[in-house]
Amino acid sequence: MTRATHLFVLLLSMLGASQPSAAQWLKHPTAGIPRSADGQADLKAPAPRTVDGRPDLSGMWGWQPGKYFGALWVDHGPDHLQPWAFELVKQRAEGMGKDDPANFDCVPQGPRMNLYAPIPVKFVQTPALLIILSEDMSYRQVFMDGRTLPKDPDPSFMGYSVGRWEGDTLVVETVGFKDRTWLDFAGTPHTEQLRITERIRRISFGHLEIVQTIDDPGVFKTAFTVTLGAQFVPDTELLEFVCAENERSRRHFTGTLSELVKEHMDRAIEVPAAVVEKYAGDYDLRLPENPTTPMRLELRVVDGRLTMGGVQPLIALSETRFFNGGGVLEMVRDEQGRATALLLRAAEGDLRATRIPDGK
């Protein structure tokens, strides 16, 4: 099994597992925000400021982790991890994430909170405190009253955070994480040495940029930096999203990822490269929990085979159906055979991703 295989398996399992709360989506106009002529939120408007002139981060946000939704270390490869840590990642992938403590033991998300794309969060900013509330009942407190980080904090799921302003950038340092949680959705472990530094900028009314530095010498050979984002979510409010019985039941799954892949490989067919070339492109996926924040799925053709992101080969079950290691993708085609959308087949219901015009 390749690194890319198990990362995408966990991605699709997350997309399928996070749907049940969508039916109750709240509609409530957000007051006092810039809007375009058609009444939609103007996400390109200037970022608002507080009475003391600081950027105001307050509002509802949907995370946009991009390629880091699976593994934070994807730019560096497995050699960046200590050997024991990568072995554990592979074991967790082979077990299809059955032991994920947040999804299946109902503990808080921990340091991966801002990778949890489907669930909106709310920022509440005061001069001395930034509060981040998540629908899954997790929360963070960022103390901005001038205090320093504790030297020996009592470990907690969400850690201990302090922030300071450097110009228009809020710099947040967090330590004191319990090592029980996962660092990302690939199952990367972390130790209690983990230190995360975030540099948060509101680059427009509708967009946050979060440059995050991960430093955990117990797991990684050197510290590294990733850039994440968040998009403003207008005209709604938070809903409780509590770990459900069907999620916890996944710990009772039997079998392994290798067995699942082999079962589908035995049914695989060859699809001509000329056919899959018409599927290559980027697709806009909107989850029911947060339909205003897009997730971008990338299909590429490598050596005549359709892949996810250029690294995850898909197993062809027919000319339009492909197994990705965790579920089935089905292409929606026009009369010329060109894909206009793809469907992610899941027990809870299909998710549709619309093809993005080339160059967009």
C-alpha positions in Angstrom: 0.0 0.0 0.0 1.3 3.4 -0.9 1.2 6.5 1.2 -1.2 8.1 -1.2 -3.6 5.1 -1.0 -4.2 5.3 2.7 -4.5 9.1 2.7 -7.3 9.1 0.2 -9.1 6.2 1.9 -9.3 8.3 5.1 -10.4 11.3 3.1 -13.4 9.5 1.6 -14.3 7.8 4.9 -14.5 11.2 6.5 -16.7 12.6 3.7 -19.1 9.7 4.2 -19.1 9.8 7.9 -19.9 13.5 8.4 -23.2 13.8 6.7 -26.0 13.0 9.2 -26.4 16.6 10.6 -27.1 18.2 7.3 -30.9 17.9 7.3 -31.2 20.6 10.0 -29.1 23.2 8.2 -30.1 26.6 9.6 -30.9 29.7 7.5 -30.6 33.1 9.2 -29.4 36.3 7.5 -26.1 37.6 8.9 -26.6 41.2 9.7 -24.1 44.0 9.0 -22.0 42.2 6.3 -21.1 43.6 2.9 -23.3 42.2 0.1 -23.3 42.4 -3.7 -26.2 43.7 -5.8 -27.8 40.2 -5.8 -27.8 40.0 -2.0 -25.0 37.5 -1.7 -22.2 38.1 0.8 -19.3 40.0 -0.8 -16.4 37.8 0.1 -13.9 40.1 -1.7 -14.8 43.2 0.3 -12.1 44.6 2.7 -11.6 42.9 6.0 -13.4 44.6 8.9 -11.6 46.1 11.8 -12.4 46.4 15.5 -12.7 49.8 17.3 -9.0 49.6 18.2 -8.0 49.2 14.6 -7.1 45.5 14.7 -8.4 43.1 12.1 -11.7 41.6 13.3 -11.6 37.8 12.8 -15.1 37.3 14.2 -17.7 35.3 12.2 -18.6 31.9 10.9 -15.9 30.1 9.0 -15.5 26.9 7.0 -12.0 25.4 7.0 -10.2 25.0 3.6 -7.3 22.7 4.4 -6.8 21.8 0.7 -4.3 19.0 0.1 -3.5 18.9 3.8 -7.0 17.4 4.7 -5.3 14.0 4.8 -1.8 14.4 6.0 -0.1 17.6 7.1 3.3 16.2 6.0 2.2 15.4 2.4 4.7 17.9 0.9 7.6 16.2 2.6 6.8 12.5 2.3 7.1 9.7 4.9 10.9 10.2 5.3 10.1 13.3 7.2 8.5 11.2 10.0 10.4 9.2 12.6 10.2 5.6 11.5 8.0 4.5 14.4 5.5 7.2 13.6 5.2 6.3 9.9 4.7 2.6 10.8 1.8 3.7 13.1 0.3 5.7 10.2 0.4 2.6 8.0 -1.2 0.5 10.7 -4.0 2.9 11.2 -4.6 3.1 7.5 -4.6 -0.6 7.1 -7.2 -0.8 9.8 -9.3 1.9 7.9 -9.2 4.3 10.8 -11.2 2.1 13.2 -9.2 3.4 16.1 -9.6 7.2 15.4 -10.3 8.5 18.9 -12.2 11.6 17.7 -14.6 10.0 15.3 -15.2 6.7 17.0 -14.4 7.3 20.7 -16.0 10.7 20.7 -13.1 12.7 22.2 -12.4 16.2 20.9 -10.6 16.7 17.6 -7.4 18.0 19.2 -4.8 19.8 17.1 -6.4 18.8 13.8 -9.5 21.0 14.5 -8.8 23.4 11.6 -8.5 20.5 9.2 -12.0 19.3 9.8 -13.4 20.8 6.6 -17.1 19.7 6.8 -18.0 21.4 10.1 -18.3 25.2 10.4 -16.7 27.1 13.3 -17.4 30.4 14.9 -14.7 33.0 15.9 -15.7 35.3 18.7 -13.0 38.0 19.2 -12.5 40.4 22.1 -9.5 42.5 22.9 -8.2 39.9 25.4 -9.5 36.6 24.1 -10.3 34.8 20.9 -12.8 32.0 21.2 -13.2 29.4 18.5 -16.3 27.2 18.7 -16.9 24.1 16.6 -20.2 22.3 15.9 -18.6 19.1 17.2 -18.6 20.7 20.7 -14.8 21.3 20.6 -13.6 24.8 21.5 -10.4 26.8 21.7 -9.4 29.8 23.9 -6.6 32.0 22.6 -5.5 34.3 25.4 -4.4 37.7 24.0 -4.0 39.6 27.4 -0.2 39.5 27.4 0.3 36.2 29.3 3.1 33.8 28.3 2.8 30.1 27.6 3.0 27.9 30.8 6.3 26.1 31.2 4.7 22.8 32.2 1.0 22.9 31.1 -1.5 20.2 32.2 -2.0 18.4 28.9 -5.5 18.9 27.4 -7.2 17.8 24.2 -7.1 21.3 22.6 -3.9 22.6 24.2 -3.1 26.0 25.7 -3.0 28.9 23.3 -1.7 32.5 23.6 -1.8 35.1 20.9 -0.2 38.4 20.0 -0.6 40.9 17.2 2.3 41.5 14.7 0.8 44.2 12.5 -2.3 42.8 11.0 -1.3 39.2 11.7 -2.4 37.3 14.8 0.4 35.0 16.0 -0.9 32.1 18.1 1.3 29.6 19.9 -0.2 26.4 21.3 1.4 23.8 23.6 0.2 21.2 26.1 -1.7 18.7 23.9 -2.7 15.3 25.2 -1.0 12.7 23.0 -4.2 10.7 22.7 -5.5 12.5 19.6 -4.4 12.3 16.0 -2.5 15.2 14.3 -4.4 14.8 11.0 -6.8 12.5 9.3 -4.0 10.2 8.0 -3.6 9.0 11.6 -0.3 10.8 12.2 0.5 10.6 15.9 1.9 13.4 18.0 3.6 13.6 21.4 3.2 16.0 24.3 6.2 17.9 22.9 4.0 19.2 20.0 4.1 22.9 19.5 2.0 24.6 16.9 2.4 28.2 15.8 -0.3 29.8 13.7 -0.1 33.1 11.8 -3.7 34.2 11.0 -4.6 37.0 8.6 -8.0 38.1 7.4 -6.9 38.8 3.8 -10.4 40.0 2.7 -13.9 40.0 4.2 -14.5 36.4 3.2 -11.1 34.7 3.5 -8.6 33.8 6.3 -5.1 32.6 5.6 -3.5 30.4 8.3 0.2 29.7 8.1 0.8 26.8 10.5 4.2 25.6 11.8 4.3 22.1 13.3 7.1 21.3 15.6 7.2 17.9 17.3 10.7 16.3 17.5 9.2 13.1 18.9 7.4 12.5 15.5 9.1 14.7 12.9 12.7 15.1 12.0 12.4 18.9 11.6 9.6 21.4 12.0 7.7 22.3 8.9 5.1 24.9 7.7 1.8 24.5 5.8 -0.7 27.1 4.6 -4.4 26.5 5.3 -7.4 28.7 4.7 -11.0 29.4 5.8 -13.9 31.0 4.0 -16.7 33.0 5.6 -20.0 31.2 5.9 -22.9 33.7 5.8 -26.5 33.4 6.7 -26.4 30.5 9.1 -25.6 29.5 12.7 -23.8 26.7 14.5 -25.6 23.4 15.0 -24.6 20.7 17.5 -22.8 17.8 15.8 -22.3 15.1 18.5 -20.5 11.9 17.9 -23.2 9.4 16.8 -23.7 5.7 17.4 -23.1 4.8 13.8 -19.7 6.4 13.9 -18.6 4.7 17.1 -19.7 1.4 15.7 -17.0 1.5 13.1 -14.5 0.3 15.7 -16.2 -3.1 15.2 -15.4 -3.3 11.5 -13.6 -6.4 10.4 -11.1 -6.9 7.6 -8.3 -4.7 6.4 -7.6 -2.1 3.7 -5.4 -4.6 1.8 -8.2 -7.1 1.7 -10.7 -4.5 0.4 -8.4 -3.3 -2.3 -7.6 -6.9 -3.4 -11.4 -7.7 -3.7 -11.8 -4.8 -6.1 -8.6 -5.5 -8.0 -9.9 -8.9 -8.9 -12.8 -7.1 -10.7 -10.6 -4.4 -12.3 -10.7 -3.7 -16.1 -8.5 -1.6 -18.4 -10.0 1.7 -19.6 -8.5 3.3 -22.7 -6.4 6.4 -21.9 -8.5 8.3 -24.4 -11.5 7.8 -22.2 -10.0 8.7 -18.9 -8.4 11.8 -20.4 -11.9 13.2 -20.7 -12.3 12.9 -16.9 -9.1 14.8 -15.9 -9.8 18.1 -14.2 -10.7 19.8 -11.0 -14.1 19.2 -9.3 -15.9 21.4 -6.8 -17.4 19.4 -3.9 -19.8 21.1 -1.5 -20.7 19.1 1.7 -24.3 19.4 3.0 -23.0 20.6 6.3 -21.3 23.6 4.7 -22.5 24.2 1.2 -20.8 27.6 0.8 -17.2 26.4 1.3 -15.8 24.4 -1.6 -13.5 21.4 -1.4 -11.4 20.9 -4.6 -10.9 17.3 -5.8 -8.2 16.8 -8.5 -8.4 14.0 -11.1 -5.2 13.6 -13.2 -4.1 11.0 -15.8 -0.7 9.5 -15.1 0.7 6.7 -17.3 -2.7 6.2 -18.9 -4.5 5.7 -15.6 -6.9 8.0 -13.8 -5.5 9.2 -10.4 -6.6 11.4 -7.5 -4.2 14.3 -7.4 -1.7 12.6 -9.6 -0.6 10.2 -7.0 -3.6 7.9 -6.1 -4.3 5.4 -8.9 -8.0 4.6 -9.1 -9.2 1.0 -9.8 -11.5 0.9 -12.9 -14.6 -1.2 -12.3 -16.2 0.1 -15.6 -15.6 3.0 -17.9 -17.4 5.3 -15.5 -17.0 3.7 -12.1 -13.7 3.7 -10.1 -12.7 2.4 -6.7 -10.5 4.7 -4.7 -9.6 2.4 -1.8 -12.5 3.6 0.4 -15.5 3.9 -1.9 -16.6 4.3 -5.5 -16.4 7.3 -7.7 -18.8 7.5 -10.7 -18.3 9.9 -13.5 -21.2 11.9 -15.0 -20.6 12.4 -18.8 -22.0 14.5 -21.6 -22.7 13.3 -25.1 -19.0 13.6 -26.1 -17.9 11.4 -23.1 -16.4 14.4 -21.2 -17.0 14.4 -17.5 -19.2 17.2 -16.2 -19.4 15.9 -12.6 -18.5 13.0 -10.4 -20.5 11.2 -7.7 -19.0 9.9 -4.5 -21.1 6.9 -3.6 -21.7 6.6 0.2 -24.2 4.6 2.3 -25.6 7.9 3.7 -26.2 9.3 0.2 -24.3 10.4 -2.8 -22.1 13.5 -2.9 -21.9 15.3 -6.2 -18.8 17.3 -7.2 -19.2 19.6 -10.3 -16.4 20.0 -12.7 -14.6 23.3 -12.6 -14.0 25.0 -16.0 -10.4 24.7 -17.0 -8.3 27.6 -15.8 -10.6 28.5 -12.9 
